[in-house]
Every structure is written in structure tokens, then in C-alpha cells.
Amino acid sequence: MKEAIQQKPTVMIRLSEIAIKSSKTRRWLTQRLVNHIKYILNLKNIKNFNVINDYSRLFVETDEAELVSEYVSTLIPGTASLSIVHRCNTDTKEMEKIIDKSYKDNIRKSASFSVRVRRTGNHPFTSVELAAKLGEYIINSNSDIQLKVNLTNPDYSIHFDVRGETTYIFDEIKSGLGGLPVGCQGNVLVLISGEEEDIANIIQLYKRGANTIIFSINKREDLSQKFIDQIKEILILQPKIKKLRDNIFYVENELDIQEILVYYNKYECKGISVSKTLFNEISSIFPVTTPLFVPHLVTTIDRKDLENFI
């Protein structure tokens, strides 16, 4: 008999738009995502973790699953969603043991429940058959209370992701940031003026895979320390930017397009990004050959987003 897999919680990460790329591009982007996950977890002092690339999923083995889940879902672009999972061999008896050990209390507290099965690979059962068998087990093993099955709008759902000989069990799906892994889109020079909209712009570019090189059109003394500290909280999440001795540059005297272009060329930037407010003020000074990005996706400032990063 095959040895049972250790029932240790693991964070399962589902890929964002990376999953629809060509095989070569997908491998490249996934490796960048893996590297960034390792960087962020080390930055946050997570100890003894292991990141496993299973092509369509990433798994983080850790003793701090809740913390890892929080950091990945709020700070790391390139993820569609994630779940804290228990894994076992694809064997119904092992699945039943995990249900009893880790999910029974949640099931009993709910007025109705459902079993969701997703299956990849060849098995002697269909997804519907396995869901029915596990649902029947749950009802029979809790015969002292009146459990109701509701497949449309249940109070509680338990999920079984059957992937070949291994099954992953979970009861929560947490949204990720989406977007692309940090740095995969190269460097973008971001002009700031001290407005909160600047921070939202930097976050949006970070989510879309850019390394953000920051240039202030105001002098250092004209910006609040709180504003500068908030920007540095985002910059430290970018491995390449963190390595720079200076990661925020300031205008020396009056605004000079040539001074901006010096940094633009020095860091081989793909373009210059400004907030919509700043665009209306200074866009006319740039040569038409310089790509100028305006974050149209930032229609409003997402307070929850800001709180996650700063």
C-alpha cells in the first residue's frame, strides 16, 4: 500500500494570466514568480519554506501557512488565487480522514454544505461520483445532526482538487493580485509630485510587472517624510530596485526634461509614467519619441490596496 502523504498544510497558488502564455514564456514568467515569492518570504522572515513548481500550480510548503497566504495574496503579482490545502494520496479513505481531522467542525457549524471536485488525470471515478461518495460520507458520519446538501448556494463548501495520484483539499479560495511577476516588463521611470495618486500609479505598475525607478519633480524638502516612506515600502518589494544605492531621485533645481532623460536612459527604461493629474501639467515638455504611460486603470484610489502595501 502506498505510504500516506503527510497531512501538513500547504499553500497552493494558481497562476494569473501567466497560464495562457506560450510554453516558453510561461516557464520564464513562472520562474520569475517563484523567485519573487522566495524574495518576499525571506524579506518577511518566513523560515523553513519550500516553493514547488508543478507547472499549472505553485506550492509553498511551510509551517506558517496563514502568514504565507497573506503575503502572497496581497504583495506578489502574478497570482490569480490561492488556498491553504491539506494533501493526501488520491484515496477516498485518506480523504475521509482529513475531512474528520481538519474540516468536520466547520461542516457541523454550517446549515448546508457542498462538495466540489475538480479532477486532472485518469481515475476509476468521475468528479461527480467522487463528490457524491464524499458527500454521503459526510452525512453518514454526522448523523447526529441534520446536514443539508446545497449545490447552488451552500453555507460551506469543501473542495477536492484531484491531480493524478495526489489530492489537495481546501475550504477557502483567496484572491491574488493578478497581473504579472515583478520585473518581467523591465524598468519604467515614474515621475512623482507628492500626491497620493502617485502611490496608486506605482502600485499599478508594480502589479503589471514593471520595476519602478522613481523621479520626483519636486525637491526632497518639498515632500513629506510620510510620503517618501510610503513609496519606499513599495520599492523594497522589488528585488532589483532594492539593490540600488538610491531608489528615489529628486530634481536638483527647476524641472528640466534633460535631467529626467538622463535617468530614463541610464536605467534603460521602457517608458515614463505619470499620474493623470501630472500628465495634464507636463506632458507637453516630452519629445514625441519618448513613450509616456498614464495609468488609466487607476480610476480611483483603492484604500485597501494602499493599506496592504504601506
ZIUR-V488469 format. One record per backbone hydrogen bond with DSSP energy under -1.0 kcal/mol. NH is the residue of the N-H (numbers start at 0). CO is the residue of the C=O. E is the energy in kcal/mol with one decimal. If there is no record, write none. Layout:
nh: (NH & NH)
co: (CO & CO)
e: (E & E)
//
This chain:
nh: (7 & 9 & 10 & 11 & 12 & 13 & 15 & 18 & 19 & 20 & 25 & 26 & 27 & 28 & 29 & 30 & 31 & 32 & 33 & 34 & 35 & 36 & 37 & 38 & 39 & 40 & 41 & 42 & 43 & 44 & 45 & 49 & 51 & 53 & 55 & 57 & 58 & 59 & 60 & 67 & 68 & 69 & 70 & 71 & 72 & 73 & 74 & 75 & 77 & 79 & 80 & 81 & 82 & 84 & 85 & 87 & 89 & 90 & 94 & 95 & 96 & 97 & 98 & 99 & 100 & 101 & 102 & 103 & 106 & 107 & 108 & 109 & 112 & 113 & 115 & 117 & 119 & 129 & 130 & 131 & 132 & 133 & 134 & 135 & 136 & 137 & 138 & 139 & 140 & 144 & 146 & 149 & 157 & 158 & 159 & 160 & 161 & 162 & 163 & 165 & 166 & 167 & 168 & 169 & 173 & 175 & 177 & 179 & 183 & 184 & 185 & 187 & 188 & 189 & 190 & 191 & 197 & 199 & 200 & 201 & 202 & 203 & 204 & 205 & 206 & 207 & 208 & 209 & 210 & 212 & 214 & 215 & 216 & 221 & 222 & 227 & 228 & 229 & 230 & 231 & 232 & 234 & 235 & 236 & 237 & 241 & 242 & 243 & 248 & 250 & 259 & 260 & 261 & 262 & 263 & 264 & 265 & 266 & 267 & 268 & 269 & 271 & 272 & 273 & 278 & 279 & 281 & 282 & 284 & 285 & 289 & 292 & 295 & 297 & 298 & 305 & 306 & 307 & 308 & 309)
co: (5 & 84 & 59 & 82 & 57 & 80 & 77 & 15 & 16 & 17 & 21 & 22 & 23 & 24 & 25 & 26 & 27 & 28 & 29 & 30 & 31 & 32 & 33 & 34 & 35 & 36 & 37 & 38 & 39 & 41 & 40 & 60 & 58 & 56 & 53 & 12 & 51 & 10 & 49 & 63 & 64 & 65 & 66 & 67 & 68 & 69 & 70 & 71 & 177 & 13 & 13 & 173 & 11 & 9 & 168 & 166 & 164 & 88 & 90 & 91 & 92 & 93 & 94 & 95 & 96 & 97 & 98 & 98 & 102 & 103 & 104 & 106 & 147 & 155 & 157 & 159 & 161 & 125 & 126 & 127 & 128 & 129 & 130 & 131 & 132 & 133 & 134 & 135 & 136 & 141 & 144 & 112 & 113 & 169 & 115 & 167 & 117 & 165 & 119 & 162 & 87 & 160 & 85 & 158 & 81 & 79 & 78 & 206 & 180 & 208 & 182 & 210 & 270 & 212 & 272 & 214 & 194 & 195 & 196 & 197 & 198 & 199 & 200 & 201 & 202 & 203 & 205 & 204 & 185 & 187 & 189 & 248 & 191 & 218 & 219 & 223 & 224 & 225 & 226 & 227 & 228 & 230 & 231 & 233 & 234 & 237 & 238 & 240 & 213 & 215 & 255 & 256 & 257 & 258 & 259 & 260 & 261 & 262 & 264 & 263 & 186 & 290 & 188 & 292 & 274 & 275 & 277 & 278 & 281 & 282 & 286 & 271 & 293 & 294 & 296 & 301 & 302 & 303 & 304 & 305)
e: (-1.6 & -2.7 & -2.3 & -3.2 & -3.5 & -3.2 & -2.0 & -1.9 & -1.6 & -1.7 & -3.2 & -2.4 & -1.9 & -2.7 & -2.8 & -2.1 & -1.7 & -2.2 & -2.7 & -2.4 & -2.1 & -2.6 & -2.2 & -2.1 & -2.8 & -2.5 & -2.2 & -2.3 & -2.0 & -1.6 & -3.0 & -1.8 & -3.4 & -2.7 & -2.3 & -2.2 & -2.4 & -2.5 & -2.8 & -2.5 & -2.7 & -1.9 & -2.5 & -2.7 & -2.1 & -1.5 & -2.1 & -1.2 & -3.4 & -2.9 & -1.0 & -2.3 & -2.1 & -3.8 & -2.5 & -2.2 & -2.2 & -2.6 & -2.1 & -2.5 & -1.7 & -1.9 & -2.2 & -2.3 & -2.2 & -2.9 & -1.8 & -1.3 & -2.1 & -2.5 & -1.3 & -1.3 & -2.4 & -1.5 & -2.5 & -2.8 & -3.0 & -2.2 & -2.3 & -2.3 & -2.1 & -2.5 & -2.4 & -2.2 & -1.9 & -2.3 & -2.1 & -2.6 & -2.5 & -1.8 & -1.1 & -2.5 & -2.2 & -3.5 & -2.8 & -3.2 & -3.2 & -2.9 & -2.8 & -1.8 & -3.2 & -2.3 & -3.4 & -1.8 & -3.1 & -2.6 & -3.0 & -2.3 & -1.7 & -2.8 & -1.5 & -2.8 & -2.3 & -3.7 & -2.6 & -2.2 & -1.4 & -1.6 & -2.0 & -2.2 & -2.4 & -2.1 & -2.2 & -2.4 & -2.2 & -1.2 & -1.5 & -2.3 & -2.9 & -2.5 & -2.8 & -3.5 & -2.5 & -1.6 & -1.6 & -1.9 & -2.7 & -2.1 & -1.9 & -2.3 & -1.5 & -2.2 & -2.1 & -1.1 & -1.8 & -2.6 & -1.1 & -1.4 & -2.6 & -1.7 & -1.7 & -2.3 & -1.4 & -1.1 & -2.1 & -2.5 & -2.4 & -2.0 & -1.3 & -2.4 & -3.6 & -2.6 & -3.0 & -2.3 & -2.5 & -1.5 & -2.2 & -2.0 & -1.8 & -1.3 & -1.9 & -3.5 & -2.0 & -1.5 & -1.5 & -2.3 & -2.2 & -2.0 & -1.5 & -2.8)
//
